[in-house]
Amino acid sequence: MAGGPATGPWNTSAGAGARIAVLDSGVDATHPDIAPNLVYQSSFVDQTQNGEPSPCDDGSPQDQTGHGTWVASLATGALGSGTGNVVGVAPQASLLNIKVLERLPSATGASTVAQCEAGQPGGLLSWVLAGINDAVEQHATVIVLSLGSVVDLTTGDGAGWKAQFDSATYAAEQAGAVVVAAVGNDGLNLGGGRYIELPAQARGVLAVVADTNPACAENLAENATCAAGAITRPYYSNYGVTGAISAPGGSYPEGPDTGVSGFVRGACSSGLSNTTDGLPATTGSSFGCFGLGHVPYVQAMGTSAAAPLVAGAVAILRAERPAFTPAQIVALLQSTATTSAGMTEPQLNLPAALAR
């Protein structure tokens, strides 16, 4: 995605000086792909506001879902001696970990542990708004949000949330931050005007759709294996967002841990330090990487992968073009994105943007 140090965008910049705020489920601060670039941590998870405390997450900045670590590694996974197996698009950018999601239990499961193991990250829109404000206060130059919620603009609540996010993202833009957000994974056409995804369709935000790996074209058939094919928008990705660009989000089939895969590989969380899988209220226990336990790497898919890849590209552009405003950076990426027959959204083309 970012090219090689001698032949691609890293020959121009690897993002040094950029500050990427990842608003997500936290990060694993001890992970070798995360720790070298991590410069700030906070959490806006307030379990007293979410009905009742989640039994699956202690609310600290440490990732107990895996999602945030995966996202952060794709944007700014570190490069160099003593680091791990994943290198982000902008491996020299600083990482701001701002937790706005927690692991929430599934509605099904024979026990609380089982419900938590099957749980997903979730939170309140108010936490996300607070996280955006914190990112601005911490002088983030890029804010990435691999999260979102569909709202109905014909309702008072929906229109109100749109106004609040417009205010927050515009303030971030005015403060010098490019805001990048995933469009979501519901397979919805968001071009009708009534239903929108926030924060992806808030003011000034660069919305990101997923696309597939041409070395492992999307194939939803059971037991399919990787074969080369056209880049397409995967079945799950929302679409129809004005000004959106695309980046790899992955799709089936999943390949091996090493070798060609339709999924996107990234770092994952081992939960709280020195723990094994279990409820965080139990001494020595916490949850880590999705439903896989405490593992350091994972393959997954979603617009949640596409957004941090674009955020890494933004960080490189911010480092290379420090005089550009956020709006100019967004316009540059939109105007240099590559069109193809299999996509209605143009694909991120960082070399073309750097050459402009």
C-alpha positions in Angstrom: 0.0 0.0 0.0 2.7 2.4 0.9 5.4 1.1 -1.4 9.0 0.3 -0.6 11.5 2.8 0.9 13.4 3.1 -2.3 10.7 3.0 -4.9 7.4 4.2 -3.4 6.0 6.9 -1.2 8.3 6.0 1.7 11.1 7.4 -0.4 9.4 10.7 0.0 8.0 10.4 3.5 7.0 7.7 6.0 4.8 10.1 7.9 7.3 11.6 10.4 5.8 14.6 12.2 2.2 13.6 11.5 0.0 12.7 14.5 -2.7 10.1 13.9 -5.5 10.0 16.4 -7.2 6.6 16.3 -10.7 6.8 17.9 -11.6 3.2 18.5 -11.6 0.4 21.1 -8.2 1.4 22.4 -4.8 -0.2 21.4 -2.6 -2.8 22.9 0.1 -0.5 24.3 2.6 -3.3 24.7 2.4 -4.6 21.2 5.7 -4.3 19.3 3.9 -2.9 16.2 2.1 -0.3 18.4 4.4 0.7 21.3 7.2 2.5 19.4 4.8 5.2 17.9 2.4 5.5 20.8 2.6 9.0 22.4 -0.8 9.6 24.0 -3.6 7.6 25.5 -7.1 8.5 26.9 -10.5 6.9 27.3 -13.9 8.4 27.0 -15.7 5.1 27.8 -18.0 5.9 30.7 -19.7 2.7 31.7 -22.2 4.6 33.9 -23.7 6.1 30.8 -24.2 2.9 28.8 -27.0 1.4 30.9 -24.7 -0.7 33.0 -21.0 -1.4 33.1 -19.9 -3.8 30.4 -18.6 -7.0 32.1 -16.3 -7.5 29.1 -14.1 -4.4 29.3 -12.7 -2.3 32.2 -12.9 1.0 30.2 -9.2 1.7 30.3 -7.3 2.8 27.2 -6.0 -0.8 26.7 -7.7 -2.6 23.9 -9.9 -5.5 25.0 -11.6 -6.1 21.7 -8.8 -6.2 19.1 -10.4 -3.8 16.7 -8.6 -0.7 17.7 -5.2 -2.4 17.6 -5.9 -3.8 14.2 -6.9 -0.4 12.9 -4.0 1.4 14.4 -1.4 -1.0 13.0 -2.7 -0.5 9.5 -2.3 3.3 9.8 1.0 3.6 11.7 2.4 0.1 12.6 6.0 0.7 13.4 9.0 -0.2 11.3 12.5 -1.0 12.6 14.5 -3.2 14.9 12.5 -4.9 17.6 9.1 -4.3 16.0 6.6 -6.9 15.0 5.2 -8.3 11.7 2.9 -5.5 10.5 4.1 -2.2 9.0 1.6 0.6 8.7 1.2 2.9 5.7 2.8 5.7 7.8 5.2 3.9 10.1 6.9 7.0 11.4 3.7 8.9 12.3 2.9 9.3 16.0 -0.1 7.5 17.4 -2.7 9.0 19.7 -4.9 6.3 21.3 -8.3 7.7 22.1 -10.7 5.0 23.3 -14.4 5.6 22.5 -15.6 2.0 22.2 -15.7 -0.9 24.6 -16.3 -4.6 24.2 -20.0 -5.3 24.7 -21.6 -8.7 25.4 -23.5 -10.5 22.8 -27.2 -11.1 23.4 -26.7 -14.8 23.2 -24.5 -17.2 25.1 -24.8 -19.7 27.9 -22.7 -17.5 30.3 -21.4 -14.0 30.7 -18.0 -15.2 29.6 -19.5 -16.7 26.4 -21.4 -13.6 25.7 -18.3 -11.5 26.1 -16.3 -13.8 23.9 -18.9 -13.3 21.1 -19.2 -9.6 21.9 -18.4 -6.7 19.6 -17.1 -3.1 20.2 -19.7 -0.5 20.8 -20.3 2.8 22.5 -22.1 6.1 22.5 -22.0 8.9 19.9 -21.3 11.3 22.7 -18.1 9.4 23.5 -17.0 9.8 19.8 -17.7 13.5 19.9 -15.6 13.9 23.1 -12.9 11.9 21.4 -12.8 14.2 18.4 -12.5 17.2 20.7 -9.6 15.5 22.6 -7.8 14.7 19.3 -8.0 18.4 18.4 -6.6 19.4 21.8 -3.8 16.9 21.4 -2.9 18.5 18.0 -3.8 15.5 15.8 -3.1 16.1 12.2 -5.1 13.1 11.1 -8.2 11.6 12.9 -9.4 8.2 11.8 -12.7 6.7 12.8 -13.4 3.1 11.8 -16.8 3.3 13.4 -20.2 4.8 12.8 -23.9 4.8 13.1 -26.7 5.2 10.5 -29.1 8.0 11.5 -32.4 9.1 10.0 -32.3 12.8 9.1 -36.1 13.0 9.1 -36.1 12.5 12.9 -35.1 15.1 15.5 -32.5 12.8 16.9 -30.9 12.1 13.6 -30.8 15.8 12.6 -29.4 16.7 16.0 -26.6 14.2 15.8 -25.8 15.4 12.3 -25.5 19.0 13.6 -23.3 18.0 16.5 -20.9 16.0 14.3 -20.8 18.7 11.6 -19.7 21.1 14.4 -17.1 18.8 15.8 -15.6 17.7 12.4 -15.5 21.3 11.1 -13.7 22.4 14.3 -11.2 19.6 13.7 -10.7 20.7 10.2 -10.2 24.3 11.2 -7.7 23.2 13.8 -5.6 21.5 11.1 -6.8 17.9 11.3 -8.0 15.8 8.3 -10.9 13.6 9.5 -11.1 10.2 7.8 -14.1 7.8 8.5 -15.3 4.4 7.3 -18.7 4.4 5.6 -19.8 1.2 7.4 -20.5 -2.4 6.6 -24.3 -2.7 6.1 -24.3 -2.9 2.3 -26.5 0.2 2.2 -26.8 2.9 -0.5 -26.4 6.0 1.5 -27.0 8.3 -1.4 -30.8 8.8 -0.9 -30.4 11.7 1.6 -32.6 10.3 4.4 -30.3 7.8 6.0 -26.6 8.8 6.5 -23.6 7.3 8.3 -22.0 9.4 11.0 -19.3 10.5 11.2 -18.5 9.6 7.6 -21.1 12.0 6.2 -20.3 14.8 8.6 -18.9 18.1 7.4 -15.4 18.0 5.8 -14.9 14.3 6.5 -13.1 12.1 3.9 -15.4 9.0 3.7 -13.8 5.7 2.8 -15.5 2.7 1.0 -13.8 -0.7 1.0 -12.4 -2.4 -2.1 -11.0 -5.9 -2.7 -7.6 -7.5 -3.3 -7.1 -8.1 -7.1 -4.7 -11.0 -6.1 -7.7 -12.6 -4.3 -10.9 -11.4 -6.0 -14.1 -11.6 -4.0 -15.7 -15.0 -4.1 -18.5 -15.8 -1.7 -18.8 -19.5 -2.6 -18.2 -22.0 0.1 -14.6 -23.3 0.2 -13.5 -20.9 -2.4 -9.7 -20.2 -2.7 -7.9 -17.1 -3.9 -7.7 -16.3 -7.6 -6.8 -13.1 -9.3 -9.6 -10.9 -10.6 -11.0 -7.4 -10.8 -11.0 -4.9 -7.9 -14.6 -4.5 -6.8 -16.6 -3.1 -3.9 -17.2 -6.0 -1.4 -20.6 -7.2 -0.6 -20.7 -5.6 2.9 -19.5 -2.0 2.1 -21.9 0.9 2.2 -21.8 3.1 -0.8 -23.4 6.2 -2.4 -21.5 8.8 -0.3 -20.5 11.9 -2.3 -16.8 12.4 -2.4 -15.9 9.0 -1.0 -12.7 7.2 -2.1 -11.9 3.5 -1.6 -9.1 1.5 -0.2 -8.5 -2.2 0.6 -11.0 -3.6 3.1 -10.9 -7.2 2.0 -13.4 -9.9 1.4 -13.8 -13.7 1.1 -12.0 -16.0 0.5 -9.6 -15.9 3.5 -6.1 -17.1 2.8 -3.4 -18.5 5.1 -1.7 -16.4 7.7 1.2 -16.0 5.3 0.5 -15.8 1.6 -2.2 -14.4 -0.5 -5.5 -13.6 1.3 -8.7 -11.8 0.6 -8.7 -10.6 4.2 -6.5 -7.8 5.7 -3.8 -8.7 8.1 -3.0 -6.6 11.1 -1.9 -6.5 14.7 -4.3 -7.6 17.4 -4.6 -7.2 21.2 -3.6 -9.4 24.0 -5.8 -7.6 26.4 -4.7 -6.2 29.8 -1.0 -7.0 30.6 -0.2 -10.3 32.1 -3.7 -11.7 31.8 -5.4 -14.7 30.2 -8.8 -14.8 28.5 -11.7 -14.0 30.9 -13.8 -11.3 32.6 -11.7 -8.3 33.5 -13.4 -8.2 37.0 -11.5 -11.5 37.7 -7.9 -10.9 38.7 -5.5 -11.9 36.0 -8.2 -12.0 33.3 -9.3 -9.8 30.3 -10.4 -10.2 26.7 -8.1 -9.6 23.8 -8.4 -10.2 20.1 -12.1 -10.5 19.0 -13.2 -14.0 19.9 -9.7 -15.5 19.3 -8.2 -15.0 22.8 -4.9 -13.3 23.4 -3.2 -13.5 20.0 -0.9 -10.8 18.5 -2.2 -10.9 14.8 -5.4 -11.4 13.0 -7.0 -11.4 9.5 -10.2 -9.5 9.2 -12.2 -7.4 6.7 -14.3 -4.3 6.6 -14.4 -0.6 5.9 -12.6 -0.5 9.3 -9.5 -1.5 7.4 -9.9 0.8 4.5 -10.2 4.0 6.6 -6.8 3.6 8.5 -5.0 2.8 5.2 -6.3 6.1 3.8 -5.4 7.8 7.1 -1.8 6.6 6.7 -1.7 8.0 3.2 -3.0 11.3 4.6 -0.3 11.3 7.2 2.4 11.0 4.5 0.8 13.8 2.6 0.6 16.0 5.7 4.3 15.4 6.4 5.2 16.1 2.7 2.9 19.0 2.2 2.8 20.8 5.6 1.4 24.0 4.1 -1.7 22.3 2.7 -4.9 22.7 4.6 -7.0 19.7 5.5 -9.5 20.6 2.7 -6.6 20.7 0.2 -5.3 17.3 1.3 -8.8 15.8 0.9 -9.3 17.4 -2.5 -5.9 16.1 -3.6 -6.7 12.5 -2.7 -10.1 12.7 -4.3 -8.8 14.2 -7.6 -5.9 11.7 -7.9 -7.9 8.6 -7.0 -8.0 5.9 -9.7 -11.2 4.9 -11.4 -11.9 1.3 -12.5 -14.7 -0.6 -14.2 -15.5 -2.6 -11.1 -16.0 0.3 -8.7 -18.2 3.4 -8.6 -15.8 5.0 -6.1 -12.3 5.8 -7.2 -9.4 4.1 -5.4 -6.8 5.7 -3.3 -3.6 6.4 -5.3 -1.0 7.9 -3.0 1.9 7.9 -5.6 -0.3 10.0 -7.9 -1.1 12.4 -5.1 2.5 12.8 -4.2 3.4 13.4 -7.8 0.8 16.2 -8.3 
